[in-house]
């Protein structure tokens, strides 16, 4: 037995030595050569190039934005504040994002107008028709970023709504384990960033605001304002009331989680009930005519053939 074990160890050692001395592939040999010469790996070089491209794009945007933002710049501070809040609801918290968004409206309008001009010249339209089509194209391009922003807001709200019940369950577990509410927000934000990244990011923002000295009630109020969801607004109100009256926060969070799950199940049942009504139009327009052709088609062809072969019946 000992001899067999010794032989296996010798064979394994020889195999490892042969593998170490075996000629490497081009990629592995290039990696070894870069390590020996002290050069950076290919992934780091690609990352540096990507950062360089981003910096170039950022410089171009910073140069173009002040010029492109002028036609669509809002004059009142209230409009800019509403735009900044809409961008925050969509997940864009950068300070320069409103200016970039307004500049994109002008850039997209110019691009759509140029595409409409090329289309009119290719088709040979008259001047009056050309002006109308160009104005329509520029108007659609000017409104396209607003439509994209509304879609991004709706998608982000849906993601927050779907992950709210799971986040509340984690908050209940953390609070019952002995963590404070601020520490629970921080821990849940770190643990759930791979599952519900959007809501975890919002919780991390609440934690950062609390660490900066903002009162918790105000930080939670900012959370409800950023998300724009009634579920988050009611959750914030429940947490504030529980802290004010000294009741159990864990019990309040558990009750809110159960209510959210019931509401989500009812919404799913409502969508399922609407499916029957939504299927009526495809059934009437597409499926029923095909079924009618398959069922009545052979009989109709046989009847036409019979009538054509018997002239006395015509």
C-alpha positions in Angstrom: 0.0 0.0 0.0 2.8 2.3 0.9 4.5 1.5 -2.4 1.4 2.4 -4.4 1.1 5.7 -2.5 4.7 6.5 -3.2 4.3 5.7 -6.9 1.2 7.9 -7.1 3.1 10.8 -5.5 6.0 10.4 -8.0 3.6 10.3 -11.0 1.8 13.4 -9.7 5.1 15.3 -9.2 6.3 14.4 -12.7 2.9 15.5 -14.2 3.2 18.9 -12.4 6.7 19.4 -13.6 5.7 18.6 -17.2 2.7 21.0 -17.0 4.9 23.8 -15.7 7.5 23.3 -18.5 4.9 22.8 -21.3 4.7 25.6 -23.9 2.0 28.1 -23.0 -0.6 29.6 -25.3 -0.1 33.0 -26.8 -2.3 34.7 -24.3 -0.6 33.0 -21.3 2.8 33.6 -22.7 2.0 37.3 -23.3 0.8 37.5 -19.7 4.0 36.0 -18.4 6.1 38.2 -20.6 4.2 41.3 -19.3 4.7 40.2 -15.7 8.5 39.7 -16.3 8.9 43.0 -18.1 6.8 44.9 -15.4 4.1 46.0 -17.9 0.4 46.2 -16.8 -1.9 43.3 -17.7 -4.2 43.6 -20.7 -7.3 44.1 -18.5 -5.7 47.1 -16.7 -4.6 48.5 -20.1 -8.2 48.2 -21.3 -9.5 49.8 -18.2 -7.1 52.7 -18.6 -8.2 53.1 -22.2 -11.9 53.0 -21.2 -11.3 55.7 -18.6 -9.5 57.8 -21.2 -12.4 57.5 -23.5 -14.8 58.4 -20.7 -12.7 61.5 -19.9 -12.6 62.5 -23.5 -16.4 62.1 -23.8 -16.8 64.0 -20.5 -14.7 66.9 -21.8 -16.6 67.0 -25.1 -19.9 67.1 -23.1 -18.7 69.8 -20.9 -17.7 71.9 -23.9 -21.0 71.2 -25.8 -23.4 71.4 -22.9 -23.2 75.2 -22.2 -23.9 76.0 -25.8 -26.6 73.3 -26.4 -28.4 74.1 -23.1 -29.3 77.6 -24.0 -32.3 76.9 -26.3 -34.0 74.6 -23.7 -32.8 76.3 -20.5 -35.5 76.9 -17.9 -35.6 80.5 -16.6 -37.3 79.8 -13.3 -35.8 78.0 -10.4 -39.0 76.1 -9.8 -38.8 74.4 -13.1 -35.1 73.4 -12.6 -35.9 72.1 -9.2 -38.7 69.9 -10.6 -36.4 68.6 -13.3 -33.7 67.8 -10.8 -36.3 65.9 -8.7 -37.5 64.0 -11.7 -33.9 63.0 -12.5 -33.3 62.0 -8.9 -36.5 59.8 -9.1 -35.0 58.2 -12.3 -31.7 57.5 -10.4 -29.5 60.4 -11.6 -28.2 62.3 -8.6 -25.3 64.2 -10.3 -25.3 67.9 -9.9 -24.6 68.5 -13.6 -27.3 66.1 -14.8 -30.0 68.8 -15.3 -27.7 70.7 -17.6 -26.7 67.6 -19.5 -30.4 66.6 -19.9 -31.4 70.0 -21.2 -28.4 69.9 -23.6 -29.5 66.5 -24.8 -32.9 67.9 -25.8 -31.3 70.4 -28.1 -28.8 67.9 -29.5 -31.5 65.3 -30.2 -33.7 67.9 -31.8 -30.9 69.0 -34.1 -30.1 65.4 -35.0 -33.8 64.6 -35.8 -34.1 67.8 -37.8 -31.0 67.0 -39.8 -32.4 63.5 -40.5 -35.7 65.0 -41.5 -33.8 67.4 -43.9 -31.9 64.5 -45.5 -35.1 62.6 -45.9 -36.9 65.5 -47.6 -34.0 66.2 -49.9 -33.8 62.5 -50.9 -37.6 62.4 -51.6 -37.5 65.8 -53.4 -40.3 67.4 -51.4 -41.4 71.0 -51.9 -40.2 73.8 -49.6 -43.4 74.0 -47.7 -43.6 70.3 -47.0 -39.9 70.2 -46.2 -40.3 72.9 -43.5 -43.2 71.1 -42.0 -41.5 67.7 -41.8 -38.3 69.3 -40.4 -40.3 71.1 -37.7 -42.1 67.9 -36.8 -38.8 66.0 -36.6 -37.2 68.6 -34.5 -40.2 68.7 -32.2 -40.2 64.9 -31.8 -36.4 65.0 -31.1 -37.0 67.8 -28.5 -39.6 65.7 -26.7 -37.8 62.3 -27.0 -35.6 62.9 -23.8 -38.7 63.6 -21.8 -40.3 60.4 -23.0 -37.1 58.5 -22.1 -37.0 60.1 -18.7 -40.7 59.2 -18.0 -40.0 55.6 -19.0 -36.9 55.5 -16.7 -38.9 56.8 -13.8 -41.7 54.3 -14.3 -39.1 51.4 -14.5 -37.3 52.5 -11.4 -40.5 52.9 -9.4 -41.5 49.4 -10.4 -38.2 48.0 -9.2 -38.5 49.8 -5.9 -42.1 48.6 -5.4 -41.1 45.0 -6.2 -38.2 45.0 -3.7 -39.8 46.9 -0.9 -41.3 43.9 0.9 -38.0 42.0 0.9 -36.2 45.0 2.2 -38.7 45.4 5.0 -38.2 41.7 6.0 -34.4 42.3 6.2 -35.0 45.4 8.3 -37.2 43.5 10.7 -34.5 40.8 11.1 -31.8 43.4 11.6 -33.9 45.4 14.2 -34.9 42.3 16.1 -31.2 41.2 16.1 -30.4 44.4 18.1 -29.3 46.9 15.5 -30.5 50.4 15.6 -32.6 51.7 12.7 -29.7 53.7 11.1 -27.4 50.7 11.4 -30.1 48.5 10.0 -30.5 50.7 7.0 -26.8 50.6 6.4 -26.5 46.8 6.8 -29.5 46.1 4.6 -28.3 48.5 2.0 -25.0 46.7 1.9 -26.5 43.2 1.9 -29.2 43.7 -0.7 -27.3 45.7 -3.3 -26.9 42.6 -5.5 -30.6 41.6 -5.2 -32.5 45.0 -5.2 -29.8 47.4 -6.2 -32.1 50.4 -6.7 -33.7 50.3 -3.3 -30.4 49.4 -1.6 -28.9 52.5 -3.2 -31.7 54.7 -1.8 -31.1 53.2 1.7 -27.4 54.0 1.4 -28.3 57.6 0.5 -30.5 57.7 3.7 -27.6 56.4 5.7 -25.2 59.0 4.2 -27.6 61.8 4.9 -28.0 60.6 8.6 -24.2 60.5 8.9 -24.0 64.0 7.6 -26.1 65.3 10.5 -29.5 65.4 8.8 -32.3 64.2 11.1 -33.6 60.8 10.4 -37.2 62.0 9.8 -35.9 64.5 7.2 -33.7 61.8 5.5 -36.7 59.5 5.3 -38.9 62.3 4.0 -36.2 62.9 1.3 -36.4 59.2 0.5 -40.2 59.3 -0.1 -39.8 62.5 -2.2 -37.1 60.9 -4.4 -39.0 57.7 -5.0 -42.4 59.2 -5.4 -44.2 56.1 -4.3 -47.2 55.9 -1.9 -45.9 52.7 -0.4 -42.6 54.4 0.6 -44.5 57.5 1.9 -46.7 55.4 4.1 -43.7 53.4 5.4 -41.9 56.7 6.3 -45.0 57.9 8.1 -45.3 54.6 10.1 -41.6 54.8 11.1 -41.9 58.4 12.2 -45.1 57.6 14.2 -43.5 54.6 15.9 -40.5 56.7 17.0 -42.7 59.5 18.2 -45.0 57.3 20.3 -42.4 54.8 21.4 -44.0 51.7 19.9 -42.1 48.8 18.5 -40.5 49.6 15.1 -40.0 45.9 14.3 -43.7 45.2 14.7 -44.6 48.2 12.6 -42.2 47.2 9.9 -43.6 43.6 9.9 -47.1 44.8 9.6 -46.1 47.1 6.7 -44.3 44.2 5.0 -47.4 42.0 5.3 -49.6 44.7 3.9 -47.3 45.3 1.0 -47.3 41.6 0.2 -51.1 41.5 0.3 -51.2 44.6 -1.9 -48.7 43.1 -4.4 -50.7 39.8 -4.6 -53.9 41.8 -5.2 -52.2 43.8 -7.9 -51.1 40.5 -9.6 -54.6 39.1 -9.4 -56.0 42.3 -10.9 -53.6 42.1 -13.8 -54.5 38.4 -14.3 -58.2 39.4 -14.4 -57.5 42.0 -17.0 -55.8 39.5 -19.2 -59.1 38.1 -20.5 -60.3 41.5 -21.6 -56.9 42.3 -23.2 -57.0 39.1 -25.2 -60.3 39.9 -26.9 -58.8 42.2 -29.5 -56.1 39.7 -30.7 -58.6 36.9 -30.7 -61.1 38.8 -32.8 -58.6 40.4 -35.2 -56.2 37.5 -35.7 -57.1 34.2 -34.2 -60.8 33.9 -35.1 -60.3 34.7 -38.8 -57.6 32.1 -39.0 -59.9 29.5 -37.3 -62.8 30.5 -39.6 -60.6 30.0 -42.7 -59.4 26.6 -41.5 -62.9 25.3 -40.5 -65.0 26.9 -43.2 -62.5 27.0 -46.0 -62.7 23.4 -47.2 -66.5 23.4 -47.1 -66.6 26.7 -49.1 -64.2 25.3 -51.7 -66.3 22.1 -52.0 -69.5 24.1 -52.4 -67.9 26.3 -55.1 -66.7 23.2 -56.9 -70.1 21.6 -56.8 -71.9 24.7 -58.0 -69.4 25.0 -60.9 -69.9 21.4 -62.0 -73.7 21.5 -61.9 -74.8 24.4 -64.2 -78.5 23.8 -63.4 -78.0 24.9 -59.8 -76.6 28.3 -60.8 
